[in-house]
Amino acid sequence: MPQAQSLCQTWSARKIRVLNAHPRVLVVDDNTNAAEALATYLSYEGVETRTANGYGEALSCVRDWVPDVVVLDIMMPEHDGFETAQALRSYLPTTNLGIVAFTSLDDDHVRETGTARHNFDGYCRKGSPPVALLALMQKLWR
């Protein structure tokens, strides 16, 4: 079994400049309980969080609240994480947005699918300890 750190990895050299008092993270997952559990953990670690139950809610959320990082499930109904990442990059045309794929799919599949390499700044396998995901996001923050 790989170590927890190897299950979460950065894919880009992007460095996110946190513009608020606390880093902002949007957790997008069609499993609302999982999204809320992760958001709760992150809030205990000093991160301002919101959750969205898929593509539509994610785009609606970022109209009024711009995150520093989006933690994005891939396997979602209607619009998957690849489509959602592309839409977020188009809607928020800034280089100051990190997107992390948070999925049970292996990293090779995520890298090989469409434009995933260009849309995602990191990858974390679901089931990894949340501290490993937080460490990945901290690498993205300046």
URGI-V950164 format. One record per pair of residues at least 24 apart in sequence whose C-alpha atoms are under 7 Angstrom apart, sorted by the first residue. I is the first residue (numbers start at 1). J is the second residue. Records with the same first field share a line. If there is no record, write none. Layout:
BEGIN
I = J + J
END
This chain:
BEGIN
4 = 128 + 129 + 132
5 = 132
7 = 124 + 125 + 128
8 = 123 + 124 + 125 + 132 + 133 + 136
9 = 122 + 123 + 124 + 136
10 = 121 + 122 + 123 + 136
11 = 121 + 122
12 = 121 + 122
14 = 140
15 = 140 + 141 + 142
16 = 68 + 96 + 97 + 98 + 140 + 141 + 142
17 = 96 + 141 + 142
18 = 68 + 141
22 = 46 + 47 + 48
23 = 47 + 48 + 68
24 = 48 + 49 + 67 + 68 + 69
25 = 49 + 50 + 67 + 68 + 69 + 70
26 = 50 + 51 + 67 + 69 + 70 + 71
27 = 51 + 52 + 70 + 71 + 72
28 = 52 + 53 + 54 + 58 + 71 + 72 + 73
29 = 53 + 54 + 72 + 73
30 = 54 + 76
55 = 79 + 84
59 = 88
68 = 96 + 97 + 98
69 = 97 + 98 + 99
70 = 98 + 99 + 100
71 = 99 + 100 + 101 + 102
72 = 99 + 100 + 101 + 102
73 = 101 + 102 + 103
74 = 101 + 102 + 103
82 = 116
85 = 119
86 = 119
102 = 126
END
